[in-house]
Amino acid sequence: MENKSFIRWAKITLVLIYLVIIAGATVRMTGSGMGCPDWPKCFGYYVPPTNVQELLWEPNHAYEKGQVIIKDEKLWVANKDFTSKDVYQNTNWDAYTKHDYAVFNVYHTWVEYINRLCGALAGLACLVLFFKSFSYWKTKKSIVLWSGIVLFLLMFNAWLGATVVYSVLNPIKITTHMIAALLNVAALLYLIHLVKTKDVYTTNYDTPFKVFSWVAMIFTLIQIGLGTQVRQFIDEQTQSGITDVSLWLQNPDVTFYIHRTFSFVIFFVNLYLFLRNKRLNLGNKKINWVLLLLIVEVVTGILMYYIHFPFGTQAAHLILAATMFGLQFSILFEMKKNDR
């Protein structure tokens, strides 16, 4: 009973981590990464403002230490609790020094805030999972160890999220943030595998199927890395003032062409696994889902390039890739030897 309870909570945690990935993809798609210019609060609030007027200095207004205002296109942080007088006094405020971004967009603010709430919820789930893992301390200490690793990776990724904000959305740091999320997924899937060791081997495999399953997963990771580099190129286009989406990939660099061509390689590797699974009757159902997700993934890529990034395709492209990676990783733990 205790075993089932732990597995159930681990799966809930996995869903929550994927929810964070979905929220992060939405933040990236909508350009909301600087919606909350400070961290962990949002404009100095636990619940962010809904109107820019709440961020402007007001006379005879009670301010709390840490509260943020926008004045002269800069962020200022209250250095103590006080009530403002009729005239603005510099001594009550310290300039925000992490960066010089001082724009309020209520839509961006709340998209980013929801993303942070999802992260906090996933963090709480990881913490509970870690405490629950101590029921295995006497029987299987590796479960406690990997539960700790899952919690550490979540906290590390939260810190990376803060560095992304402080860097004003540095593309390399955004890429690292995404890769860390995938590592979190992988660690949690491995933890679930450890708990289910006695009954995890539910599908057959032969040597070629196992080898190409590893190849497929590694190729997916490489492709995600290439995709983040393509996204970095797009970020550089927007930062240089190109706002017309039809121009983002008008003159792409070589990474885009590698990313597009490599998708064919990945498709045929997974098609081979699908056909081998079917021909040998190995019984692996997840490879069917991988191929389906891959087809939809390719479609979203085509839509982004030829129809110029229809709404939702960027987020869907990333979410599908992350889900496919999780399925491929779990396939490797669900095999039993079948000499055919």
C-alpha positions in Angstrom: 0.0 0.0 0.0 2.9 2.3 0.9 4.5 1.4 -2.4 1.4 2.3 -4.4 1.0 5.6 -2.5 4.6 6.6 -3.3 4.3 5.7 -7.0 1.0 7.6 -7.2 2.6 10.7 -5.7 5.6 10.4 -8.0 3.3 10.3 -11.0 1.5 13.4 -9.7 4.8 15.1 -9.4 5.7 14.2 -12.9 2.5 15.7 -14.2 3.2 18.9 -12.3 6.7 19.1 -13.7 5.2 18.8 -17.2 2.8 21.5 -16.3 5.7 23.7 -15.5 7.2 22.9 -18.9 3.8 23.8 -20.5 3.7 27.1 -18.6 7.3 27.9 -19.5 6.6 27.2 -23.2 3.6 29.6 -23.0 5.8 32.2 -21.4 8.3 31.8 -24.2 5.6 31.9 -26.9 4.0 35.0 -25.6 7.2 36.8 -24.8 6.2 37.1 -21.1 9.6 36.2 -19.6 10.1 39.7 -18.1 6.5 40.0 -17.0 7.8 39.9 -13.4 11.2 41.7 -13.5 12.2 40.6 -10.0 12.4 37.2 -8.3 10.8 35.4 -6.4 8.2 38.2 -6.0 6.6 40.0 -8.8 7.1 43.8 -8.7 7.7 43.3 -5.0 4.3 41.6 -4.5 3.3 38.0 -3.7 0.3 38.6 -5.9 1.2 41.0 -8.7 -0.7 44.2 -9.7 -3.3 44.3 -12.4 -2.9 47.9 -13.3 0.1 50.1 -13.9 -1.3 52.7 -11.5 -0.4 50.4 -8.7 3.3 50.7 -9.6 3.4 54.5 -9.8 4.5 56.6 -6.9 1.6 58.2 -4.9 1.6 60.8 -2.2 0.3 59.8 1.3 0.5 56.2 0.5 1.7 53.3 2.8 4.6 51.4 1.3 6.2 48.2 2.6 9.8 47.3 2.5 10.6 45.6 -0.8 7.7 47.1 -2.7 8.5 48.1 -6.2 7.5 51.2 -8.2 8.3 52.4 -11.7 9.6 56.0 -11.9 11.5 57.7 -14.6 11.5 54.4 -16.6 13.4 52.7 -13.8 12.5 50.3 -11.0 12.8 51.5 -7.4 12.5 49.4 -4.3 11.3 50.6 -1.0 14.1 50.3 1.6 11.8 50.4 4.6 8.1 50.6 5.7 6.9 54.2 5.4 4.1 56.4 4.3 4.9 58.8 1.5 4.6 62.5 1.9 3.4 65.1 -0.6 6.8 65.1 -2.4 8.8 62.1 -3.6 11.8 61.4 -1.4 14.8 59.6 -2.8 16.0 58.4 0.6 13.1 56.0 0.9 14.0 54.2 -2.3 16.9 52.1 -3.7 17.5 51.6 -7.4 16.9 48.1 -8.6 20.3 46.9 -9.8 19.8 43.4 -11.2 18.9 44.9 -14.6 17.4 48.0 -16.2 14.1 46.6 -17.6 11.2 48.5 -16.3 8.1 47.8 -18.4 4.7 46.7 -17.1 2.4 44.6 -19.3 -0.5 43.1 -17.3 -0.8 40.2 -19.7 2.9 39.3 -19.6 2.9 39.8 -15.8 0.1 37.3 -15.1 1.4 34.7 -17.7 4.8 34.7 -16.0 3.2 34.7 -12.5 1.1 31.6 -13.3 4.3 30.0 -14.6 5.9 30.7 -11.2 2.9 29.3 -9.3 3.2 26.1 -11.3 6.9 25.9 -10.4 6.1 26.5 -6.7 3.4 23.7 -6.8 5.9 21.3 -8.5 8.5 22.2 -5.9 6.1 21.5 -3.1 5.3 18.1 -4.7 9.0 17.3 -5.0 9.5 18.2 -1.3 6.6 15.9 -0.2 8.0 13.1 -2.4 11.3 13.5 -0.7 9.8 13.1 2.7 7.7 10.2 1.6 10.8 8.5 0.3 12.2 7.9 3.8 9.7 5.0 4.2 12.3 3.2 2.0 15.3 4.2 4.1 15.8 0.7 5.6 14.9 -1.3 2.5 16.2 0.8 -0.5 18.2 3.9 0.2 18.6 4.6 -3.5 15.0 5.7 -3.6 15.8 8.4 -1.0 18.9 9.4 -2.9 17.0 9.8 -6.2 14.1 11.6 -4.5 16.7 14.1 -3.2 18.1 14.5 -6.7 14.7 15.2 -8.1 14.2 17.9 -5.4 17.6 19.3 -6.0 17.1 19.5 -9.8 13.8 21.3 -9.2 15.4 23.9 -6.9 18.4 24.3 -9.2 16.0 24.9 -12.1 14.1 27.5 -10.0 17.4 29.3 -9.5 18.1 29.1 -13.2 14.7 30.8 -13.7 15.9 33.6 -11.5 19.1 34.0 -13.5 17.0 34.1 -16.7 15.1 37.1 -15.4 18.3 38.9 -14.1 19.9 38.4 -17.5 16.8 39.9 -19.2 16.1 36.6 -21.0 19.6 35.7 -22.1 19.0 33.0 -24.8 21.7 30.6 -23.6 20.3 30.7 -20.0 16.8 30.0 -21.4 18.2 27.0 -23.2 19.9 25.8 -20.0 16.7 26.3 -18.1 14.9 24.0 -20.6 17.5 21.3 -20.5 17.4 21.3 -16.7 13.7 20.7 -16.9 14.2 17.6 -19.1 16.9 16.3 -16.6 14.2 16.7 -13.9 11.8 14.6 -16.0 14.5 11.9 -16.6 15.4 11.7 -12.9 11.8 11.4 -11.8 11.1 8.7 -14.4 14.2 6.8 -13.2 12.9 7.1 -9.6 9.6 5.6 -10.6 11.5 2.8 -12.3 13.4 2.1 -9.1 10.2 1.8 -7.0 8.6 -0.5 -9.6 11.6 -2.7 -10.1 9.8 -5.9 -9.5 7.1 -5.5 -12.1 8.5 -2.8 -14.4 9.6 -5.1 -17.2 6.3 -5.4 -19.0 7.3 -5.5 -22.7 9.6 -7.6 -24.8 12.6 -6.4 -26.8 15.4 -7.8 -28.9 18.9 -6.3 -29.2 18.2 -4.1 -32.3 15.1 -2.7 -30.7 16.9 -1.7 -27.5 19.9 -0.2 -29.3 17.7 1.9 -31.6 15.5 2.9 -28.6 18.6 4.4 -27.1 19.6 6.0 -30.4 16.1 7.5 -30.8 16.2 9.1 -27.3 19.6 10.5 -27.8 18.6 11.9 -31.2 15.6 13.5 -29.6 17.8 15.3 -27.0 20.1 16.5 -29.8 17.1 17.7 -31.7 15.8 19.6 -28.7 19.2 21.2 -28.3 19.2 22.2 -32.0 15.6 23.5 -31.6 16.6 25.8 -28.7 19.4 27.2 -30.9 16.9 28.0 -33.6 14.7 29.7 -31.0 17.8 31.6 -29.9 18.3 32.8 -33.5 14.6 34.0 -33.5 15.2 35.8 -30.2 18.1 37.6 -31.7 16.0 38.6 -34.6 13.3 40.1 -32.3 16.0 41.8 -30.2 17.4 43.5 -33.3 14.0 45.0 -34.0 12.5 42.5 -36.4 8.9 42.1 -35.2 7.3 40.8 -38.5 7.1 37.0 -37.9 7.3 36.3 -41.6 10.9 37.6 -41.5 12.2 35.6 -38.6 13.3 32.7 -40.7 13.7 34.5 -44.0 17.5 34.1 -43.8 18.1 31.4 -41.1 21.6 30.2 -40.1 22.8 26.7 -40.7 21.4 25.4 -37.4 17.9 25.7 -38.8 18.7 23.6 -41.8 20.4 20.9 -39.6 17.4 20.9 -37.3 15.0 20.5 -40.2 17.0 17.8 -42.0 17.7 15.9 -38.7 13.9 15.6 -38.2 13.8 13.1 -41.1 16.5 11.0 -39.5 14.6 11.0 -36.2 11.3 10.1 -38.0 12.8 7.1 -39.8 14.6 5.8 -36.6 11.3 5.8 -34.8 9.4 4.4 -37.8 11.9 1.5 -37.7 11.1 0.9 -34.0 7.4 1.1 -34.7 7.6 -1.5 -37.5 9.9 -3.8 -35.6 7.7 -3.7 -32.6 4.7 -4.6 -34.7 6.4 -7.3 -36.8 7.9 -9.1 -33.7 4.8 -8.5 -31.6 6.9 -7.0 -28.8 3.9 -5.4 -27.2 5.4 -1.9 -26.7 2.4 0.5 -26.9 4.4 3.6 -26.0 6.4 3.5 -29.3 3.0 4.0 -31.1 2.5 7.2 -29.1 6.0 8.3 -29.8 5.5 8.0 -33.5 2.1 9.8 -33.3 3.6 12.7 -31.3 6.5 12.9 -33.8 4.2 13.3 -36.7 2.3 16.1 -34.9 5.7 17.6 -34.0 6.7 17.7 -37.6 3.4 19.3 -38.6 3.8 22.1 -36.0 7.3 22.7 -37.4 5.9 22.9 -40.9 3.2 25.3 -39.8 5.8 27.6 -38.0 8.0 27.8 -41.1 5.4 28.0 -43.9 2.5 29.8 -42.2 4.8 32.0 -40.0 4.2 30.8 -36.4 0.4 30.4 -36.0 -0.7 31.0 -32.4 0.2 28.1 -30.1 2.5 26.2 -32.5 5.7 27.3 -30.7 4.5 26.1 -27.3 3.0 22.9 -28.8 6.3 22.2 -30.6 8.3 22.3 -27.3 5.7 20.4 -25.3 5.4 17.6 -27.8 9.2 17.2 -27.8 9.4 17.1 -24.0 6.6 14.6 -23.9 8.2 12.4 -26.6 11.5 12.5 -24.6 9.7 11.3 -21.5 8.0 8.4 -23.4 11.3 7.3 -25.0 13.1 7.4 -21.7 10.4 5.3 -20.0 10.5 2.7 -22.8 14.0 1.8 -21.9 12.9 0.8 -18.4 9.9 -1.4 -19.6 11.7 -4.1 -21.5 12.4 -7.7 -20.8 14.7 -9.8 -23.0 13.1 -11.6 -25.9 15.6 -13.6 -28.0 14.0 -13.6 -31.5 
